[in-house]
Amino acid sequence: MPIIVNLDVMMARRKMSLTELAEKVGLTMANLSILKTGKAKAIRFSTLEAICQVLDCKPGDILDFEKGA
């Protein structure tokens, strides 16, 4: 899939655990883990917005596009 999820990179930069992010965003750890591992088929803009607010980043810091992947 050409969409790359860099959530783990942003979490590491912010020194935030999956548990802490899940609590602050209001998602289950299972759903956040699916997103983090790149297995998610979709993400709601409201979820992306909440993650960006908590991690103090932009959507482009979390999602990337790799042509030809």
Beta strands, then each sheet from edge to edge (+ up, - down):
strand 1: 3-5
strand 2: 63-65
sheet 1: 1+ 2-
end
